[in-house]
Amino acid sequence: MNDDESPIALPAHVAGSGALDRLVDTARDYARAAASENTLKAYGKDWAHFARWCRMKGAEPLPPSPELIGLYLADLASPAGKAPALSVSTIERRLSGLGWNYAQRGFALDRKNRHIATVLAGIKRKHARPPVQKEAILRDDILAMVATLPYNLRGLRDRAILLLGYAGGLRRSEIVSLDLHKDDTPDSGGWIEIMDAGALLTLNAKTGWREVEVGRGSSDQTCPVHALEHWLHFAKIDFGPLFVRTSRDGKTALEARLSDKHVARLIKQSVLDAGIRADLSEKDRLALFSGHSLRAGLASSAEVDERYVQKQLGHASAEMTRRYQRRRDRFRVNLTKAAGL
């Protein structure tokens, strides 16, 4: 949706002025900030796919029709042509995208309408599968991955990314959105404060603002804070994004913020280079690991009370944290015996 289609505008009966036009632009900026850039891109693709589907069926996407959307969801789950059926989670995401797009156009989409709710419930009942979990990167894995990196500037940066992401249980978007100081850049997702005992990260994450404490490690070779200090020193970064691109030769730090896609590529490549899960084919290994592998690794490796892991990951419930714990002792509490059996 471009500015011409934006719902943020002056009322028709109010005359424009320099001050009011400026406020319209400011309000549009705030509206764009309501969701992440990746989410907005996904929602845009969701709308484009639905609008094209409507045209092919001889229908119009506006105004919202619960009956038409119910048919659309059914087609996503069981397409008549060669297109692959979408997973339940993707269909739900598509529906959320449609709801957001309708709201931007001044319409309300009632997801509880029977034409939508019952079709979606049937899709879930018939097609839902347990979530596919990414492999956790454990302690020995992360050390092996870090050992594959060179000691040039690019290697120092990537070493800090892996260790900080692992110790902080960070999402890849959270890693690259960090600035060195508060309010360094308009697109900042948080900032970092380095102390004697470790680093304090203040993050504007999916669940709101939260603080993440990353303590210093037992040795310089494995310490995420030491790796970060090394990167900042040799990259000569004293302002702006924490992790930036480097020149082609890897010797000079540039100003542009690193993309979260780099973190995904870094994890996959270093997994291959370190020989992790060498019993599998390269294709399977690449599919098995992702940015979430760092978060799952922390949750699975940290031998501490579960509530501390939950806080570090920013989860609202302990149940969500348990989904990340690949080596959890599931029968530590035996309610059968506790009930007297």
C-alpha positions in Angstrom: 0.0 0.0 0.0 1.5 3.3 -1.0 0.9 6.8 0.4 -1.9 7.4 -2.2 -3.8 4.4 -0.8 -3.0 5.2 2.8 -6.1 5.6 5.1 -4.2 8.3 7.1 -5.5 11.6 5.6 -7.3 14.8 6.6 -11.1 14.7 6.8 -12.7 15.9 3.6 -14.2 18.9 5.3 -10.9 20.2 6.8 -8.7 22.5 4.8 -5.1 21.5 4.5 -2.2 23.5 5.9 1.5 23.1 6.4 1.2 22.1 10.0 -1.7 19.6 9.3 0.0 18.1 6.3 3.1 17.5 8.4 1.0 15.7 11.0 -0.5 13.5 8.3 3.0 12.5 7.2 4.0 11.9 10.9 0.8 9.8 11.4 1.6 7.7 8.3 5.1 7.1 9.7 3.6 5.8 12.9 1.1 3.6 11.0 4.0 2.0 9.1 5.8 1.3 12.4 2.8 -0.6 13.7 4.2 -3.8 12.1 7.7 -4.9 11.1 8.9 -4.4 7.5 8.9 -8.1 6.9 5.3 -8.4 8.2 4.1 -5.6 6.0 5.8 -7.2 3.0 4.1 -10.5 3.8 0.7 -8.8 4.2 1.2 -7.0 0.8 1.8 -10.3 -0.9 -1.2 -11.8 0.9 -3.5 -9.1 -0.5 -2.0 -9.4 -4.0 -2.6 -13.2 -4.1 -6.2 -12.8 -2.9 -7.0 -10.0 -5.3 -5.6 -12.1 -8.2 -7.6 -15.1 -7.0 -10.7 -13.0 -7.0 -10.1 -11.7 -10.5 -9.6 -15.3 -11.8 -13.0 -16.2 -10.2 -14.8 -13.2 -11.6 -15.2 -11.6 -8.2 -14.1 -8.4 -6.5 -12.0 -8.3 -3.3 -13.9 -5.2 -2.0 -16.0 -5.0 0.1 -15.1 -8.1 2.2 -17.3 -11.1 1.6 -17.1 -13.8 4.3 -18.6 -16.3 1.9 -15.9 -15.5 -0.7 -13.1 -15.6 1.8 -14.3 -19.0 3.1 -14.1 -20.3 -0.5 -10.6 -18.8 -0.8 -9.4 -20.6 2.4 -10.8 -23.9 1.1 -8.9 -23.4 -2.2 -5.7 -22.8 -0.3 -6.1 -26.0 1.7 -7.3 -28.1 -1.3 -6.3 -26.5 -4.6 -7.9 -27.9 -7.7 -4.8 -27.3 -9.9 -1.1 -28.1 -9.6 -0.5 -25.5 -6.8 0.6 -27.1 -3.6 -1.8 -27.1 -0.6 -0.7 -24.6 2.1 -0.1 -25.5 5.7 -2.6 -24.5 8.3 -0.2 -21.9 9.8 0.3 -20.3 6.4 -3.5 -20.2 5.8 -4.0 -18.5 9.1 -1.2 -16.0 8.3 -3.0 -15.3 4.9 -6.2 -14.6 6.8 -4.4 -12.3 9.2 -3.0 -10.5 6.2 -6.4 -10.0 4.7 -7.8 -8.7 7.9 -4.9 -6.1 8.1 -5.4 -5.1 4.5 -9.2 -4.7 4.9 -8.6 -2.6 8.1 -6.3 -0.2 6.1 -9.0 0.3 3.6 -11.6 1.1 6.2 -13.4 -2.3 6.3 -13.8 -4.8 9.2 -13.3 -8.5 8.5 -15.3 -10.6 11.0 -13.2 -13.8 11.4 -15.9 -15.2 13.6 -18.4 -15.2 10.8 -19.6 -18.8 10.2 -18.5 -18.8 6.6 -14.9 -18.2 7.7 -14.7 -19.7 11.2 -16.3 -23.1 10.3 -14.2 -23.5 7.2 -11.0 -22.7 9.1 -12.0 -25.0 11.9 -12.5 -27.8 9.4 -9.2 -27.2 7.7 -7.4 -27.3 11.1 -9.2 -30.6 12.0 -8.4 -32.3 8.7 -5.0 -30.9 7.8 -3.3 -29.7 11.0 0.0 -31.4 11.8 2.4 -31.0 14.8 4.7 -28.0 14.1 8.0 -28.9 12.5 10.8 -27.9 14.9 14.2 -26.7 13.8 17.2 -28.5 15.2 18.7 -26.9 18.3 22.3 -25.6 18.1 23.9 -26.9 21.3 27.0 -25.8 23.1 29.5 -28.0 21.2 27.7 -27.0 18.0 28.0 -23.3 18.4 31.7 -23.6 19.4 32.4 -25.7 16.3 30.6 -23.2 14.1 32.5 -20.2 15.6 35.8 -22.1 15.1 35.1 -22.2 11.3 35.1 -18.3 11.0 38.2 -16.4 10.0 39.8 -13.7 12.1 39.3 -10.9 9.5 36.7 -8.1 10.1 33.9 -10.1 8.6 34.8 -13.1 10.8 34.9 -11.0 13.9 31.4 -9.7 13.1 29.9 -13.1 12.4 31.5 -14.6 15.5 29.8 -11.8 17.6 26.5 -12.4 15.9 26.5 -16.2 16.6 27.6 -15.9 20.2 25.4 -13.0 21.1 22.4 -14.6 19.3 23.0 -17.9 21.1 23.6 -16.5 24.6 20.8 -13.9 24.3 18.3 -16.4 22.8 17.7 -13.7 20.2 15.6 -13.8 17.0 17.6 -12.9 13.9 15.6 -9.7 13.4 16.4 -8.7 17.0 20.2 -9.2 16.4 20.4 -7.0 13.4 18.0 -4.3 14.7 20.3 -3.4 17.6 22.0 0.0 17.8 25.0 0.8 19.9 23.1 3.6 21.8 19.5 4.5 22.4 18.0 6.6 19.6 21.0 6.3 17.3 18.8 5.5 14.2 15.1 5.8 13.4 14.8 2.1 12.5 16.4 0.9 15.7 14.9 -2.1 17.4 16.9 -1.6 20.6 20.3 -0.8 22.0 23.1 -2.3 24.0 25.0 -1.3 27.2 28.3 -3.0 27.9 29.2 -3.4 31.5 31.9 -5.1 33.6 29.7 -8.2 34.2 28.2 -8.4 30.7 26.0 -6.7 28.2 22.4 -5.4 28.8 20.2 -5.4 25.7 17.0 -3.4 25.6 14.8 -4.8 22.8 11.6 -3.7 21.2 10.5 -7.2 20.3 7.3 -8.9 19.2 6.0 -9.0 22.8 7.0 -5.4 23.6 10.0 -3.8 25.3 12.2 -6.2 27.3 15.7 -6.4 28.7 18.1 -9.3 28.0 21.1 -9.8 30.1 24.1 -11.5 28.4 26.8 -12.3 31.0 30.4 -12.7 30.2 31.6 -16.2 29.4 34.1 -18.5 31.1 36.8 -17.7 28.5 37.5 -15.0 25.9 37.2 -17.6 23.1 33.6 -18.4 24.0 32.5 -15.0 25.5 29.8 -13.2 23.5 30.6 -9.9 25.1 34.3 -10.2 24.4 33.5 -11.1 20.8 31.2 -8.0 20.5 33.9 -5.7 22.0 36.4 -7.1 19.5 34.1 -6.4 16.6 33.2 -2.9 17.7 36.9 -2.0 18.3 38.3 -3.2 14.9 35.2 -2.1 13.0 35.6 1.4 14.6 31.9 1.5 15.4 30.9 4.2 17.9 27.5 5.1 16.7 24.5 3.6 14.8 23.8 0.0 13.9 25.6 -2.7 15.9 26.1 -5.0 13.0 26.8 -3.6 9.5 27.9 -4.8 6.2 31.6 -5.0 5.2 33.4 -4.2 2.0 34.0 -7.0 -0.5 37.4 -7.7 0.8 36.0 -7.9 4.3 38.4 -5.3 5.7 36.2 -2.2 6.1 33.0 -1.8 8.0 30.3 0.1 6.0 27.4 2.1 7.3 24.5 0.0 6.0 22.7 -2.2 8.6 23.0 -5.9 8.1 19.9 -7.8 6.9 18.4 -10.5 9.0 18.8 -12.8 6.0 22.5 -12.7 6.6 22.0 -14.3 10.0 20.0 -17.1 8.4 22.7 -17.7 5.8 25.5 -17.5 8.4 23.9 -20.1 10.5 23.3 -22.5 7.6 26.8 -22.1 6.1 28.6 -22.4 9.4 26.6 -25.5 10.2 27.8 -27.1 7.0 31.4 -25.9 7.5 31.5 -27.3 11.1 30.2 -30.7 9.9 27.2 -30.7 12.2 24.8 -33.6 11.5 27.1 -34.9 8.8 25.0 -38.1 8.8 22.4 -36.1 6.7 22.5 -34.8 3.2 23.5 -31.2 2.7 19.9 -30.4 1.6 18.5 -31.9 4.8 21.0 -30.1 7.0 20.2 -26.8 5.4 16.5 -27.4 6.0 17.0 -28.5 9.6 18.7 -25.4 10.9 17.5 -21.8 10.9 17.6 -18.6 13.1 15.4 -20.3 15.6 18.1 -22.9 16.2 20.0 -20.4 18.3 16.9 -19.8 20.5 16.2 -23.5 20.8 19.9 -24.1 21.6 19.9 -21.7 24.6 16.6 -23.2 25.8 17.9 -26.7 25.5 21.4 -26.2 26.9 21.0 -23.7 29.8 20.9 -25.8 33.0 18.9 -23.3 35.0 15.4 -22.9 36.3 12.9 -22.8 33.4 11.6 -19.3 34.4 15.0 -17.7 33.7 15.0 -19.2 30.2 11.4 -18.0 29.7 12.4 -14.5 30.7 15.5 -14.5 28.4 13.5 -15.6 25.4 10.7 -13.2 26.1 7.9 -15.8 26.2 4.6 -15.0 27.8 4.1 -18.6 29.0 6.2 -21.5 30.2 4.5 -23.8 27.7 5.9 -21.7 24.8 9.4 -22.0 26.3 9.0 -25.8 26.6 8.4 -26.0 22.8 12.0 -24.7 22.4 13.5 -27.2 24.8 14.6 -30.2 22.7 16.2 -32.1 25.6 13.7 -31.3 28.3 13.2 -33.9 31.0 9.5 -34.5 30.4 8.8 -36.7 33.4 10.8 -34.8 36.0 7.4 -34.2 37.8 5.5 -37.5 37.9 1.9 -36.7 38.6 0.9 -40.4 38.5 3.0 -41.2 41.5 2.0 -37.9 43.2 -1.7 -38.9 42.8 -0.9 -42.1 44.7 -0.7 -44.6 41.8 
